[in-house]
Amino acid sequence: MTLILALDFGGTKLAAALVNIGSRKWLRYERRLSPANPNASTDLKIMRSLIYSLLEDTKPAAIGVSFGGPVDASTGTVRLSHHVAGWENIPLKGLLEEEFGVPVGVDNDANVAALGEHRFGAGQGYDSLFYITVSTGVGGGWILNGKPWRGVGGMAGEIGHMVVDPAGPVCLCGKRGCVERLASGPYMAQNAREILEKEPQRRKGLRDGEVLRGLVGDNLTLLTGQLVSEAAAAGDDLAKEVLHKAAWALGVGIGNVANLMNPQRFVLGGGVTKAGEDFWQVMRQVARETALPEVDFEVVLAVLGDDAPLWGAVRLAEIKMSE
């Protein structure tokens, strides 16, 4: 029995799973939400406890790791996390190899999820795809000619920081109007909250923010991207406005990438892709309008859901074993 250990360090959650090589079913699976104000050492401590709870007395043949932030995949060093403090230049691959004595592969979550969808999901049988994750942030990962394409420094695929609205709001990265600033879950919530706070009088109408307020009992700090989606589906005009802007930003990004690289498929995963039919319709239409008419592509839903990074980590471990 050859076991693979798959780890996922997300922006807001940590997950670990054990699988028999060749199997499509988890042997054991653990998931934990990050505590409030997490840092690298709390993340590592929680992940270590998940690992030992999964492994019991067994030992994996290899470990694959998905990390929610920039990674130098050639060395397995985490450069930083935009959402968790203290991850600057942490040699994650080295730490795990030292502790467990097996080959370890580490890459950023979007690249890893692209590997997962290509091997086990919506990308099976395709030579080229661009995977996009839309959740706490917006990231992208390439598969070109059947292999991951990371770019010269491992930073290929950063569609989240493609500027689509130069006059738009300032993103965490310092630029204005990035795809991530308009389309990620936390920023969608922030955009809705700011409108409600700035324009309380104009936003008193039944269909204009009322549903959103109702969902959080007027406590606007509780707003999330998912709640914005739910309110939009219930007919809240303010929520629809925010959701449409997010879908527009993502559509412009996808259309531009289609023109530039011409992949066969765009595969979308992450929380915001549960945003409903309206979101998908706007995003697909804008992508189609942005791309040249001659550029042929399709935008499909990821089939591995929240487990795409974990299944990609399995593939990463398989690759490490064959090196």
MIDO-843951 format. One record per residue (C-alpha): residue in three letters; x, y, z. Coordinates in steps of 0.2 Angstrom, whole numbers, plus 5000, padded with zeros to 4 digits. Example, Ala and Ser with C-alpha at 12.3 -4.5 7.8 and 13.67 -1.06 7.14 Angstrom:
# MIDO-843951
<tordren><rest>ala</rest><east>5062</east><north>4978</north><up>5039</up></tordren>
<tordren><rest>ser</rest><east>5068</east><north>4995</north><up>5036</up></tordren>
# end
This chain:
# MIDO-843951
<tordren><rest>met</rest><east>5000</east><north>5000</north><up>5000</up></tordren>
<tordren><rest>thr</rest><east>5008</east><north>5016</north><up>4994</up></tordren>
<tordren><rest>leu</rest><east>5001</east><north>5031</north><up>5003</up></tordren>
<tordren><rest>ile</rest><east>5002</east><north>5050</north><up>4998</up></tordren>
<tordren><rest>leu</rest><east>4999</east><north>5064</north><up>5010</up></tordren>
<tordren><rest>ala</rest><east>4991</east><north>5079</north><up>5003</up></tordren>
<tordren><rest>leu</rest><east>4991</east><north>5096</north><up>5012</up></tordren>
<tordren><rest>asp</rest><east>4982</east><north>5112</north><up>5009</up></tordren>
<tordren><rest>phe</rest><east>4987</east><north>5128</north><up>5018</up></tordren>
<tordren><rest>gly</rest><east>4972</east><north>5140</north><up>5013</up></tordren>
<tordren><rest>gly</rest><east>4969</east><north>5158</north><up>5018</up></tordren>
<tordren><rest>thr</rest><east>4956</east><north>5154</north><up>5030</up></tordren>
<tordren><rest>lys</rest><east>4957</east><north>5135</north><up>5032</up></tordren>
<tordren><rest>leu</rest><east>4969</east><north>5120</north><up>5033</up></tordren>
<tordren><rest>ala</rest><east>4966</east><north>5103</north><up>5026</up></tordren>
<tordren><rest>ala</rest><east>4975</east><north>5087</north><up>5025</up></tordren>
<tordren><rest>ala</rest><east>4971</east><north>5070</north><up>5017</up></tordren>
<tordren><rest>leu</rest><east>4978</east><north>5053</north><up>5015</up></tordren>
<tordren><rest>val</rest><east>4975</east><north>5043</north><up>4999</up></tordren>
<tordren><rest>asn</rest><east>4981</east><north>5026</north><up>4992</up></tordren>
<tordren><rest>ile</rest><east>4991</east><north>5030</north><up>4976</up></tordren>
<tordren><rest>gly</rest><east>4979</east><north>5026</north><up>4961</up></tordren>
<tordren><rest>ser</rest><east>4963</east><north>5028</north><up>4972</up></tordren>
<tordren><rest>arg</rest><east>4950</east><north>5042</north><up>4969</up></tordren>
<tordren><rest>lys</rest><east>4944</east><north>5041</north><up>4987</up></tordren>
<tordren><rest>trp</rest><east>4951</east><north>5048</north><up>5003</up></tordren>
<tordren><rest>leu</rest><east>4957</east><north>5036</north><up>5015</up></tordren>
<tordren><rest>arg</rest><east>4956</east><north>5049</north><up>5029</up></tordren>
<tordren><rest>tyr</rest><east>4953</east><north>5068</north><up>5028</up></tordren>
<tordren><rest>glu</rest><east>4954</east><north>5082</north><up>5041</up></tordren>
<tordren><rest>arg</rest><east>4949</east><north>5100</north><up>5039</up></tordren>
<tordren><rest>arg</rest><east>4951</east><north>5115</north><up>5052</up></tordren>
<tordren><rest>leu</rest><east>4946</east><north>5133</north><up>5050</up></tordren>
<tordren><rest>ser</rest><east>4961</east><north>5145</north><up>5054</up></tordren>
<tordren><rest>pro</rest><east>4959</east><north>5154</north><up>5071</up></tordren>
<tordren><rest>ala</rest><east>4957</east><north>5173</north><up>5072</up></tordren>
<tordren><rest>asn</rest><east>4973</east><north>5182</north><up>5067</up></tordren>
<tordren><rest>pro</rest><east>4983</east><north>5167</north><up>5062</up></tordren>
<tordren><rest>asn</rest><east>5001</east><north>5167</north><up>5059</up></tordren>
<tordren><rest>ala</rest><east>5014</east><north>5155</north><up>5051</up></tordren>
<tordren><rest>ser</rest><east>5018</east><north>5146</north><up>5067</up></tordren>
<tordren><rest>thr</rest><east>4999</east><north>5143</north><up>5072</up></tordren>
<tordren><rest>asp</rest><east>4996</east><north>5137</north><up>5054</up></tordren>
<tordren><rest>leu</rest><east>5011</east><north>5125</north><up>5056</up></tordren>
<tordren><rest>lys</rest><east>5005</east><north>5119</north><up>5073</up></tordren>
<tordren><rest>ile</rest><east>4987</east><north>5115</north><up>5067</up></tordren>
<tordren><rest>met</rest><east>4993</east><north>5107</north><up>5051</up></tordren>
<tordren><rest>arg</rest><east>5006</east><north>5096</north><up>5061</up></tordren>
<tordren><rest>ser</rest><east>4992</east><north>5090</north><up>5073</up></tordren>
<tordren><rest>leu</rest><east>4981</east><north>5086</north><up>5057</up></tordren>
<tordren><rest>ile</rest><east>4995</east><north>5076</north><up>5049</up></tordren>
<tordren><rest>tyr</rest><east>4999</east><north>5065</north><up>5065</up></tordren>
<tordren><rest>ser</rest><east>4980</east><north>5062</north><up>5067</up></tordren>
<tordren><rest>leu</rest><east>4979</east><north>5056</north><up>5049</up></tordren>
<tordren><rest>leu</rest><east>4995</east><north>5046</north><up>5049</up></tordren>
<tordren><rest>glu</rest><east>4993</east><north>5036</north><up>5065</up></tordren>
<tordren><rest>asp</rest><east>5007</east><north>5023</north><up>5064</up></tordren>
<tordren><rest>thr</rest><east>5009</east><north>5024</north><up>5045</up></tordren>
<tordren><rest>lys</rest><east>5021</east><north>5034</north><up>5034</up></tordren>
<tordren><rest>pro</rest><east>5018</east><north>5042</north><up>5017</up></tordren>
<tordren><rest>ala</rest><east>5029</east><north>5038</north><up>5002</up></tordren>
<tordren><rest>ala</rest><east>5028</east><north>5057</north><up>4997</up></tordren>
<tordren><rest>ile</rest><east>5019</east><north>5073</north><up>5002</up></tordren>
<tordren><rest>gly</rest><east>5011</east><north>5086</north><up>4991</up></tordren>
<tordren><rest>val</rest><east>5007</east><north>5103</north><up>4997</up></tordren>
<tordren><rest>ser</rest><east>4996</east><north>5117</north><up>4991</up></tordren>
<tordren><rest>phe</rest><east>4999</east><north>5134</north><up>4998</up></tordren>
<tordren><rest>gly</rest><east>4988</east><north>5150</north><up>4997</up></tordren>
<tordren><rest>gly</rest><east>5002</east><north>5162</north><up>4992</up></tordren>
<tordren><rest>pro</rest><east>5017</east><north>5165</north><up>4981</up></tordren>
<tordren><rest>val</rest><east>5029</east><north>5150</north><up>4982</up></tordren>
<tordren><rest>asp</rest><east>5046</east><north>5146</north><up>4973</up></tordren>
<tordren><rest>ala</rest><east>5041</east><north>5129</north><up>4968</up></tordren>
<tordren><rest>ser</rest><east>5059</east><north>5124</north><up>4963</up></tordren>
<tordren><rest>thr</rest><east>5065</east><north>5126</north><up>4981</up></tordren>
<tordren><rest>gly</rest><east>5048</east><north>5123</north><up>4990</up></tordren>
<tordren><rest>thr</rest><east>5050</east><north>5140</north><up>4999</up></tordren>
<tordren><rest>val</rest><east>5035</east><north>5150</north><up>5003</up></tordren>
<tordren><rest>arg</rest><east>5038</east><north>5168</north><up>4998</up></tordren>
<tordren><rest>leu</rest><east>5024</east><north>5176</north><up>5009</up></tordren>
<tordren><rest>ser</rest><east>5005</east><north>5174</north><up>5012</up></tordren>
<tordren><rest>his</rest><east>4994</east><north>5189</north><up>5008</up></tordren>
<tordren><rest>his</rest><east>4982</east><north>5183</north><up>5021</up></tordren>
<tordren><rest>val</rest><east>4992</east><north>5176</north><up>5035</up></tordren>
<tordren><rest>ala</rest><east>5007</east><north>5184</north><up>5044</up></tordren>
<tordren><rest>gly</rest><east>5024</east><north>5177</north><up>5046</up></tordren>
<tordren><rest>trp</rest><east>5026</east><north>5166</north><up>5031</up></tordren>
<tordren><rest>glu</rest><east>5040</east><north>5176</north><up>5023</up></tordren>
<tordren><rest>asn</rest><east>5053</east><north>5165</north><up>5015</up></tordren>
<tordren><rest>ile</rest><east>5048</east><north>5149</north><up>5025</up></tordren>
<tordren><rest>pro</rest><east>5057</east><north>5134</north><up>5018</up></tordren>
<tordren><rest>leu</rest><east>5041</east><north>5123</north><up>5019</up></tordren>
<tordren><rest>lys</rest><east>5048</east><north>5109</north><up>5008</up></tordren>
<tordren><rest>gly</rest><east>5064</east><north>5108</north><up>5019</up></tordren>
<tordren><rest>leu</rest><east>5054</east><north>5108</north><up>5035</up></tordren>
<tordren><rest>leu</rest><east>5043</east><north>5093</north><up>5030</up></tordren>
<tordren><rest>glu</rest><east>5057</east><north>5083</north><up>5022</up></tordren>
<tordren><rest>glu</rest><east>5067</east><north>5085</north><up>5038</up></tordren>
<tordren><rest>glu</rest><east>5052</east><north>5079</north><up>5049</up></tordren>
<tordren><rest>phe</rest><east>5045</east><north>5065</north><up>5038</up></tordren>
<tordren><rest>gly</rest><east>5060</east><north>5059</north><up>5028</up></tordren>
<tordren><rest>val</rest><east>5050</east><north>5058</north><up>5011</up></tordren>
<tordren><rest>pro</rest><east>5050</east><north>5068</north><up>4995</up></tordren>
<tordren><rest>val</rest><east>5039</east><north>5084</north><up>4996</up></tordren>
<tordren><rest>gly</rest><east>5032</east><north>5095</north><up>4983</up></tordren>
<tordren><rest>val</rest><east>5026</east><north>5113</north><up>4987</up></tordren>
<tordren><rest>asp</rest><east>5017</east><north>5125</north><up>4975</up></tordren>
<tordren><rest>asn</rest><east>5004</east><north>5139</north><up>4976</up></tordren>
<tordren><rest>asp</rest><east>4986</east><north>5134</north><up>4977</up></tordren>
<tordren><rest>ala</rest><east>4981</east><north>5139</north><up>4960</up></tordren>
<tordren><rest>asn</rest><east>4995</east><north>5130</north><up>4951</up></tordren>
<tordren><rest>val</rest><east>4991</east><north>5114</north><up>4962</up></tordren>
<tordren><rest>ala</rest><east>4973</east><north>5115</north><up>4959</up></tordren>
<tordren><rest>ala</rest><east>4976</east><north>5117</north><up>4940</up></tordren>
<tordren><rest>leu</rest><east>4986</east><north>5100</north><up>4942</up></tordren>
<tordren><rest>gly</rest><east>4972</east><north>5092</north><up>4951</up></tordren>
<tordren><rest>glu</rest><east>4958</east><north>5097</north><up>4938</up></tordren>
<tordren><rest>his</rest><east>4970</east><north>5092</north><up>4924</up></tordren>
<tordren><rest>arg</rest><east>4973</east><north>5075</north><up>4931</up></tordren>
<tordren><rest>phe</rest><east>4957</east><north>5071</north><up>4940</up></tordren>
<tordren><rest>gly</rest><east>4944</east><north>5084</north><up>4935</up></tordren>
<tordren><rest>ala</rest><east>4937</east><north>5096</north><up>4922</up></tordren>
<tordren><rest>gly</rest><east>4954</east><north>5096</north><up>4912</up></tordren>
<tordren><rest>gln</rest><east>4955</east><north>5077</north><up>4909</up></tordren>
<tordren><rest>gly</rest><east>4960</east><north>5075</north><up>4891</up></tordren>
<tordren><rest>tyr</rest><east>4965</east><north>5093</north><up>4887</up></tordren>
<tordren><rest>asp</rest><east>4982</east><north>5099</north><up>4883</up></tordren>
<tordren><rest>ser</rest><east>4980</east><north>5117</north><up>4888</up></tordren>
<tordren><rest>leu</rest><east>4969</east><north>5124</north><up>4902</up></tordren>
<tordren><rest>phe</rest><east>4969</east><north>5139</north><up>4913</up></tordren>
<tordren><rest>tyr</rest><east>4963</east><north>5136</north><up>4931</up></tordren>
<tordren><rest>ile</rest><east>4956</east><north>5151</north><up>4941</up></tordren>
<tordren><rest>thr</rest><east>4952</east><north>5151</north><up>4959</up></tordren>
<tordren><rest>val</rest><east>4940</east><north>5164</north><up>4965</up></tordren>
<tordren><rest>ser</rest><east>4939</east><north>5164</north><up>4984</up></tordren>
<tordren><rest>thr</rest><east>4948</east><north>5174</north><up>4998</up></tordren>
<tordren><rest>gly</rest><east>4959</east><north>5180</north><up>4983</up></tordren>
<tordren><rest>val</rest><east>4959</east><north>5177</north><up>4964</up></tordren>
<tordren><rest>gly</rest><east>4973</east><north>5166</north><up>4957</up></tordren>
<tordren><rest>gly</rest><east>4977</east><north>5156</north><up>4942</up></tordren>
<tordren><rest>gly</rest><east>4987</east><north>5141</north><up>4936</up></tordren>
<tordren><rest>trp</rest><east>4992</east><north>5135</north><up>4919</up></tordren>
<tordren><rest>ile</rest><east>4993</east><north>5118</north><up>4911</up></tordren>
<tordren><rest>leu</rest><east>5002</east><north>5120</north><up>4894</up></tordren>
<tordren><rest>asn</rest><east>5006</east><north>5105</north><up>4883</up></tordren>
<tordren><rest>gly</rest><east>5000</east><north>5094</north><up>4897</up></tordren>
<tordren><rest>lys</rest><east>5013</east><north>5101</north><up>4910</up></tordren>
<tordren><rest>pro</rest><east>5012</east><north>5115</north><up>4923</up></tordren>
<tordren><rest>trp</rest><east>5019</east><north>5132</north><up>4917</up></tordren>
<tordren><rest>arg</rest><east>5025</east><north>5142</north><up>4931</up></tordren>
<tordren><rest>gly</rest><east>5035</east><north>5156</north><up>4923</up></tordren>
<tordren><rest>val</rest><east>5053</east><north>5161</north><up>4926</up></tordren>
<tordren><rest>gly</rest><east>5050</east><north>5165</north><up>4944</up></tordren>
<tordren><rest>gly</rest><east>5035</east><north>5154</north><up>4948</up></tordren>
<tordren><rest>met</rest><east>5023</east><north>5169</north><up>4946</up></tordren>
<tordren><rest>ala</rest><east>5014</east><north>5164</north><up>4930</up></tordren>
<tordren><rest>gly</rest><east>4995</east><north>5165</north><up>4930</up></tordren>
<tordren><rest>glu</rest><east>4992</east><north>5179</north><up>4942</up></tordren>
<tordren><rest>ile</rest><east>4976</east><north>5184</north><up>4934</up></tordren>
<tordren><rest>gly</rest><east>4970</east><north>5191</north><up>4951</up></tordren>
<tordren><rest>his</rest><east>4982</east><north>5206</north><up>4949</up></tordren>
<tordren><rest>met</rest><east>4978</east><north>5210</north><up>4931</up></tordren>
<tordren><rest>val</rest><east>4972</east><north>5228</north><up>4931</up></tordren>
<tordren><rest>val</rest><east>4954</east><north>5229</north><up>4923</up></tordren>
<tordren><rest>asp</rest><east>4949</east><north>5246</north><up>4930</up></tordren>
<tordren><rest>pro</rest><east>4964</east><north>5258</north><up>4932</up></tordren>
<tordren><rest>ala</rest><east>4952</east><north>5270</north><up>4941</up></tordren>
<tordren><rest>gly</rest><east>4945</east><north>5257</north><up>4952</up></tordren>
<tordren><rest>pro</rest><east>4948</east><north>5254</north><up>4971</up></tordren>
<tordren><rest>val</rest><east>4965</east><north>5251</north><up>4978</up></tordren>
<tordren><rest>cys</rest><east>4970</east><north>5232</north><up>4980</up></tordren>
<tordren><rest>leu</rest><east>4980</east><north>5224</north><up>4994</up></tordren>
<tordren><rest>cys</rest><east>4994</east><north>5223</north><up>4981</up></tordren>
<tordren><rest>gly</rest><east>4994</east><north>5242</north><up>4980</up></tordren>
<tordren><rest>lys</rest><east>4987</east><north>5244</north><up>4962</up></tordren>
<tordren><rest>arg</rest><east>4970</east><north>5250</north><up>4957</up></tordren>
<tordren><rest>gly</rest><east>4956</east><north>5240</north><up>4950</up></tordren>
<tordren><rest>cys</rest><east>4964</east><north>5222</north><up>4950</up></tordren>
<tordren><rest>val</rest><east>4952</east><north>5207</north><up>4946</up></tordren>
<tordren><rest>glu</rest><east>4955</east><north>5202</north><up>4964</up></tordren>
<tordren><rest>arg</rest><east>4950</east><north>5219</north><up>4971</up></tordren>
<tordren><rest>leu</rest><east>4933</east><north>5217</north><up>4962</up></tordren>
<tordren><rest>ala</rest><east>4929</east><north>5199</north><up>4961</up></tordren>
<tordren><rest>ser</rest><east>4936</east><north>5190</north><up>4977</up></tordren>
<tordren><rest>gly</rest><east>4924</east><north>5186</north><up>4991</up></tordren>
<tordren><rest>pro</rest><east>4930</east><north>5197</north><up>5005</up></tordren>
<tordren><rest>tyr</rest><east>4932</east><north>5212</north><up>4993</up></tordren>
<tordren><rest>met</rest><east>4914</east><north>5210</north><up>4986</up></tordren>
<tordren><rest>ala</rest><east>4908</east><north>5210</north><up>5005</up></tordren>
<tordren><rest>gln</rest><east>4919</east><north>5226</north><up>5008</up></tordren>
<tordren><rest>asn</rest><east>4912</east><north>5234</north><up>4992</up></tordren>
<tordren><rest>ala</rest><east>4894</east><north>5231</north><up>4997</up></tordren>
<tordren><rest>arg</rest><east>4897</east><north>5237</north><up>5015</up></tordren>
<tordren><rest>glu</rest><east>4905</east><north>5253</north><up>5010</up></tordren>
<tordren><rest>ile</rest><east>4891</east><north>5257</north><up>4999</up></tordren>
<tordren><rest>leu</rest><east>4878</east><north>5254</north><up>5013</up></tordren>
<tordren><rest>glu</rest><east>4889</east><north>5264</north><up>5025</up></tordren>
<tordren><rest>lys</rest><east>4891</east><north>5279</north><up>5013</up></tordren>
<tordren><rest>glu</rest><east>4874</east><north>5280</north><up>5007</up></tordren>
<tordren><rest>pro</rest><east>4862</east><north>5274</north><up>5020</up></tordren>
<tordren><rest>gln</rest><east>4847</east><north>5285</north><up>5014</up></tordren>
<tordren><rest>arg</rest><east>4848</east><north>5281</north><up>4996</up></tordren>
<tordren><rest>arg</rest><east>4849</east><north>5262</north><up>5001</up></tordren>
<tordren><rest>lys</rest><east>4833</east><north>5261</north><up>5011</up></tordren>
<tordren><rest>gly</rest><east>4823</east><north>5255</north><up>4997</up></tordren>
<tordren><rest>leu</rest><east>4816</east><north>5237</north><up>4999</up></tordren>
<tordren><rest>arg</rest><east>4826</east><north>5230</north><up>4985</up></tordren>
<tordren><rest>asp</rest><east>4842</east><north>5240</north><up>4987</up></tordren>
<tordren><rest>gly</rest><east>4852</east><north>5233</north><up>5001</up></tordren>
<tordren><rest>glu</rest><east>4837</east><north>5228</north><up>5012</up></tordren>
<tordren><rest>val</rest><east>4840</east><north>5210</north><up>5009</up></tordren>
<tordren><rest>leu</rest><east>4858</east><north>5211</north><up>5013</up></tordren>
<tordren><rest>arg</rest><east>4855</east><north>5221</north><up>5029</up></tordren>
<tordren><rest>gly</rest><east>4842</east><north>5207</north><up>5034</up></tordren>
<tordren><rest>leu</rest><east>4854</east><north>5193</north><up>5031</up></tordren>
<tordren><rest>val</rest><east>4867</east><north>5201</north><up>5044</up></tordren>
<tordren><rest>gly</rest><east>4854</east><north>5209</north><up>5056</up></tordren>
<tordren><rest>asp</rest><east>4861</east><north>5226</north><up>5051</up></tordren>
<tordren><rest>asn</rest><east>4878</east><north>5221</north><up>5057</up></tordren>
<tordren><rest>leu</rest><east>4888</east><north>5225</north><up>5041</up></tordren>
<tordren><rest>thr</rest><east>4904</east><north>5218</north><up>5048</up></tordren>
<tordren><rest>leu</rest><east>4896</east><north>5200</north><up>5046</up></tordren>
<tordren><rest>leu</rest><east>4894</east><north>5202</north><up>5027</up></tordren>
<tordren><rest>thr</rest><east>4903</east><north>5189</north><up>5016</up></tordren>
<tordren><rest>gly</rest><east>4904</east><north>5187</north><up>4997</up></tordren>
<tordren><rest>gln</rest><east>4893</east><north>5172</north><up>4999</up></tordren>
<tordren><rest>leu</rest><east>4879</east><north>5183</north><up>5007</up></tordren>
<tordren><rest>val</rest><east>4881</east><north>5195</north><up>4993</up></tordren>
<tordren><rest>ser</rest><east>4877</east><north>5181</north><up>4981</up></tordren>
<tordren><rest>glu</rest><east>4862</east><north>5175</north><up>4991</up></tordren>
<tordren><rest>ala</rest><east>4855</east><north>5193</north><up>4992</up></tordren>
<tordren><rest>ala</rest><east>4858</east><north>5195</north><up>4973</up></tordren>
<tordren><rest>ala</rest><east>4848</east><north>5179</north><up>4970</up></tordren>
<tordren><rest>ala</rest><east>4834</east><north>5186</north><up>4981</up></tordren>
<tordren><rest>gly</rest><east>4833</east><north>5201</north><up>4971</up></tordren>
<tordren><rest>asp</rest><east>4843</east><north>5214</north><up>4981</up></tordren>
<tordren><rest>asp</rest><east>4848</east><north>5227</north><up>4968</up></tordren>
<tordren><rest>leu</rest><east>4864</east><north>5233</north><up>4978</up></tordren>
<tordren><rest>ala</rest><east>4870</east><north>5215</north><up>4979</up></tordren>
<tordren><rest>lys</rest><east>4867</east><north>5212</north><up>4961</up></tordren>
<tordren><rest>glu</rest><east>4877</east><north>5228</north><up>4957</up></tordren>
<tordren><rest>val</rest><east>4892</east><north>5222</north><up>4967</up></tordren>
<tordren><rest>leu</rest><east>4890</east><north>5204</north><up>4960</up></tordren>
<tordren><rest>his</rest><east>4889</east><north>5210</north><up>4942</up></tordren>
<tordren><rest>lys</rest><east>4905</east><north>5221</north><up>4944</up></tordren>
<tordren><rest>ala</rest><east>4914</east><north>5206</north><up>4950</up></tordren>
<tordren><rest>ala</rest><east>4908</east><north>5195</north><up>4936</up></tordren>
<tordren><rest>trp</rest><east>4912</east><north>5209</north><up>4924</up></tordren>
<tordren><rest>ala</rest><east>4930</east><north>5210</north><up>4931</up></tordren>
<tordren><rest>leu</rest><east>4933</east><north>5192</north><up>4930</up></tordren>
<tordren><rest>gly</rest><east>4926</east><north>5191</north><up>4912</up></tordren>
<tordren><rest>val</rest><east>4937</east><north>5205</north><up>4906</up></tordren>
<tordren><rest>gly</rest><east>4952</east><north>5196</north><up>4914</up></tordren>
<tordren><rest>ile</rest><east>4947</east><north>5179</north><up>4905</up></tordren>
<tordren><rest>gly</rest><east>4944</east><north>5187</north><up>4888</up></tordren>
<tordren><rest>asn</rest><east>4961</east><north>5195</north><up>4889</up></tordren>
<tordren><rest>val</rest><east>4970</east><north>5179</north><up>4894</up></tordren>
<tordren><rest>ala</rest><east>4960</east><north>5170</north><up>4880</up></tordren>
<tordren><rest>asn</rest><east>4967</east><north>5183</north><up>4867</up></tordren>
<tordren><rest>leu</rest><east>4985</east><north>5181</north><up>4874</up></tordren>
<tordren><rest>met</rest><east>4987</east><north>5163</north><up>4877</up></tordren>
<tordren><rest>asn</rest><east>4972</east><north>5154</north><up>4868</up></tordren>
<tordren><rest>pro</rest><east>4970</east><north>5139</north><up>4880</up></tordren>
<tordren><rest>gln</rest><east>4956</east><north>5126</north><up>4876</up></tordren>
<tordren><rest>arg</rest><east>4948</east><north>5128</north><up>4893</up></tordren>
<tordren><rest>phe</rest><east>4946</east><north>5140</north><up>4907</up></tordren>
<tordren><rest>val</rest><east>4941</east><north>5130</north><up>4923</up></tordren>
<tordren><rest>leu</rest><east>4934</east><north>5140</north><up>4938</up></tordren>
<tordren><rest>gly</rest><east>4935</east><north>5135</north><up>4956</up></tordren>
<tordren><rest>gly</rest><east>4933</east><north>5142</north><up>4973</up></tordren>
<tordren><rest>gly</rest><east>4919</east><north>5150</north><up>4983</up></tordren>
<tordren><rest>val</rest><east>4913</east><north>5164</north><up>4972</up></tordren>
<tordren><rest>thr</rest><east>4909</east><north>5151</north><up>4958</up></tordren>
<tordren><rest>lys</rest><east>4894</east><north>5146</north><up>4969</up></tordren>
<tordren><rest>ala</rest><east>4888</east><north>5164</north><up>4965</up></tordren>
<tordren><rest>gly</rest><east>4873</east><north>5158</north><up>4954</up></tordren>
<tordren><rest>glu</rest><east>4868</east><north>5158</north><up>4936</up></tordren>
<tordren><rest>asp</rest><east>4867</east><north>5177</north><up>4934</up></tordren>
<tordren><rest>phe</rest><east>4886</east><north>5179</north><up>4939</up></tordren>
<tordren><rest>trp</rest><east>4891</east><north>5165</north><up>4926</up></tordren>
<tordren><rest>gln</rest><east>4880</east><north>5173</north><up>4913</up></tordren>
<tordren><rest>val</rest><east>4888</east><north>5190</north><up>4915</up></tordren>
<tordren><rest>met</rest><east>4905</east><north>5183</north><up>4916</up></tordren>
<tordren><rest>arg</rest><east>4904</east><north>5172</north><up>4901</up></tordren>
<tordren><rest>gln</rest><east>4896</east><north>5186</north><up>4891</up></tordren>
<tordren><rest>val</rest><east>4909</east><north>5199</north><up>4895</up></tordren>
<tordren><rest>ala</rest><east>4923</east><north>5186</north><up>4892</up></tordren>
<tordren><rest>arg</rest><east>4916</east><north>5183</north><up>4875</up></tordren>
<tordren><rest>glu</rest><east>4915</east><north>5201</north><up>4871</up></tordren>
<tordren><rest>thr</rest><east>4932</east><north>5205</north><up>4877</up></tordren>
<tordren><rest>ala</rest><east>4940</east><north>5191</north><up>4867</up></tordren>
<tordren><rest>leu</rest><east>4942</east><north>5192</north><up>4848</up></tordren>
<tordren><rest>pro</rest><east>4928</east><north>5183</north><up>4839</up></tordren>
<tordren><rest>glu</rest><east>4941</east><north>5171</north><up>4831</up></tordren>
<tordren><rest>val</rest><east>4947</east><north>5165</north><up>4848</up></tordren>
<tordren><rest>asp</rest><east>4939</east><north>5149</north><up>4853</up></tordren>
<tordren><rest>phe</rest><east>4937</east><north>5144</north><up>4872</up></tordren>
<tordren><rest>glu</rest><east>4925</east><north>5138</north><up>4885</up></tordren>
<tordren><rest>val</rest><east>4923</east><north>5143</north><up>4903</up></tordren>
<tordren><rest>val</rest><east>4918</east><north>5128</north><up>4914</up></tordren>
<tordren><rest>leu</rest><east>4915</east><north>5124</north><up>4932</up></tordren>
<tordren><rest>ala</rest><east>4929</east><north>5115</north><up>4942</up></tordren>
<tordren><rest>val</rest><east>4922</east><north>5098</north><up>4946</up></tordren>
<tordren><rest>leu</rest><east>4934</east><north>5094</north><up>4961</up></tordren>
<tordren><rest>gly</rest><east>4926</east><north>5109</north><up>4971</up></tordren>
<tordren><rest>asp</rest><east>4935</east><north>5114</north><up>4987</up></tordren>
<tordren><rest>asp</rest><east>4946</east><north>5098</north><up>4986</up></tordren>
<tordren><rest>ala</rest><east>4955</east><north>5104</north><up>4970</up></tordren>
<tordren><rest>pro</rest><east>4971</east><north>5109</north><up>4979</up></tordren>
<tordren><rest>leu</rest><east>4971</east><north>5093</north><up>4989</up></tordren>
<tordren><rest>trp</rest><east>4969</east><north>5082</north><up>4973</up></tordren>
<tordren><rest>gly</rest><east>4982</east><north>5093</north><up>4965</up></tordren>
<tordren><rest>ala</rest><east>4994</east><north>5090</north><up>4980</up></tordren>
<tordren><rest>val</rest><east>4992</east><north>5071</north><up>4976</up></tordren>
<tordren><rest>arg</rest><east>4997</east><north>5074</north><up>4958</up></tordren>
<tordren><rest>leu</rest><east>5012</east><north>5085</north><up>4964</up></tordren>
<tordren><rest>ala</rest><east>5017</east><north>5071</north><up>4976</up></tordren>
<tordren><rest>glu</rest><east>5016</east><north>5058</north><up>4962</up></tordren>
<tordren><rest>ile</rest><east>5027</east><north>5069</north><up>4951</up></tordren>
<tordren><rest>lys</rest><east>5040</east><north>5070</north><up>4965</up></tordren>
<tordren><rest>met</rest><east>5040</east><north>5051</north><up>4967</up></tordren>
<tordren><rest>ser</rest><east>5044</east><north>5049</north><up>4948</up></tordren>
<tordren><rest>glu</rest><east>5058</east><north>5062</north><up>4948</up></tordren>
# end
